[in-house]
């Protein structure tokens, strides 16, 4: 399983940011493919969260990133 971690910030208060963890199941996905597919997953997330903007994101194996 691959995980996309994005730092998102509140549009009306750009100093209010948080990390969002999105996991998606895909067989044999490389980190490069994750970057491509991750953009699609983030686009879906953005549609449901219009008050937030994505600052940056990265990909990796699920569970690799510490969750605070």
Sine and cosine of phi, psi and omega as CSV:
sin_phi,cos_phi,sin_psi,cos_psi,sin_omega,cos_omega
0.00,0.00,0.60,-0.80,-0.03,-1.00
-0.95,-0.32,0.54,-0.84,0.01,-1.00
-0.82,-0.57,0.71,-0.70,0.11,-0.99
-0.96,-0.29,0.79,-0.61,0.05,-1.00
-0.90,-0.43,0.84,-0.54,-0.01,-1.00
-0.86,-0.50,0.65,-0.76,0.17,-0.98
-1.00,-0.04,0.88,-0.47,-0.01,-1.00
-0.90,-0.44,0.55,-0.84,-0.02,-1.00
-0.78,-0.62,0.57,-0.82,0.00,-1.00
-0.92,0.39,0.78,-0.63,-0.08,-1.00
-0.87,0.49,-0.68,0.73,-0.05,-1.00
-0.98,0.19,-0.22,0.98,0.06,-1.00
-0.60,-0.80,0.99,0.11,-0.09,-1.00
-0.86,0.51,-0.23,0.97,0.05,-1.00
-0.99,0.10,-0.18,0.98,0.03,-1.00
-1.00,-0.06,0.98,-0.20,-0.07,-1.00
-0.80,-0.60,0.35,-0.94,0.07,-1.00
-0.44,-0.90,0.28,-0.96,0.09,-1.00
-1.00,-0.09,0.66,-0.75,0.06,-1.00
-0.89,-0.47,0.77,-0.64,-0.01,-1.00
-0.95,-0.32,0.87,-0.50,0.03,-1.00
-0.88,-0.48,0.84,-0.54,0.04,-1.00
-0.95,-0.31,0.61,-0.80,0.12,-0.99
-0.60,-0.80,0.61,-0.79,-0.05,-1.00
-1.00,0.05,0.78,-0.63,0.07,-1.00
-0.37,-0.93,0.64,-0.77,-0.02,-1.00
-0.99,0.14,0.71,-0.71,0.13,-0.99
0.79,0.61,0.71,0.70,0.03,-1.00
-1.00,0.06,0.78,-0.63,0.05,-1.00
-1.00,0.09,0.31,-0.95,0.06,-1.00
-0.84,0.54,-0.57,0.82,0.03,-1.00
-0.91,0.41,-0.66,0.75,0.05,-1.00
-0.92,0.39,-0.57,0.82,0.03,-1.00
-0.88,0.47,-0.64,0.77,0.02,-1.00
-0.88,0.48,-0.62,0.78,0.01,-1.00
-0.95,0.31,-0.80,0.60,-0.01,-1.00
-0.92,0.39,-0.53,0.85,0.02,-1.00
-0.86,0.50,-0.59,0.81,0.04,-1.00
-0.88,0.47,-0.62,0.79,0.03,-1.00
-0.92,0.39,-0.66,0.75,0.02,-1.00
-0.90,0.43,-0.64,0.77,0.02,-1.00
-0.93,0.38,-0.57,0.82,0.05,-1.00
-0.89,0.46,-0.66,0.75,0.05,-1.00
-0.89,0.46,-0.69,0.73,-0.01,-1.00
-0.88,0.47,-0.67,0.74,-0.03,-1.00
-0.88,0.47,-0.60,0.80,0.03,-1.00
-0.86,0.50,-0.60,0.80,-0.01,-1.00
-1.00,0.04,-0.10,1.00,-0.04,-1.00
-0.70,-0.72,0.92,0.40,-0.14,-0.99
-0.93,0.37,-0.24,0.97,-0.01,-1.00
-1.00,0.04,0.04,1.00,-0.03,-1.00
-0.88,-0.47,0.51,-0.86,0.07,-1.00
-0.83,-0.56,0.55,-0.83,-0.03,-1.00
-1.00,0.02,0.81,-0.59,0.04,-1.00
-1.00,-0.02,-0.71,0.71,0.01,-1.00
-0.34,-0.94,0.28,-0.96,0.07,-1.00
-0.47,-0.88,0.33,-0.94,0.05,-1.00
-0.56,-0.83,0.24,-0.97,-0.04,-1.00
-0.83,-0.55,0.41,-0.91,0.09,-1.00
-0.04,-1.00,0.02,-1.00,0.06,-1.00
-0.90,0.43,0.60,-0.80,0.01,-1.00
-0.85,0.53,0.71,-0.70,-0.01,-1.00
1.00,0.00,-0.12,0.99,-0.02,-1.00
-0.95,0.33,-0.56,0.83,-0.07,-1.00
-1.00,-0.04,0.68,-0.74,0.03,-1.00
-0.95,0.31,0.68,-0.73,0.04,-1.00
-0.97,-0.23,0.82,-0.57,-0.02,-1.00
-0.99,-0.14,0.00,0.00,0.00,0.00
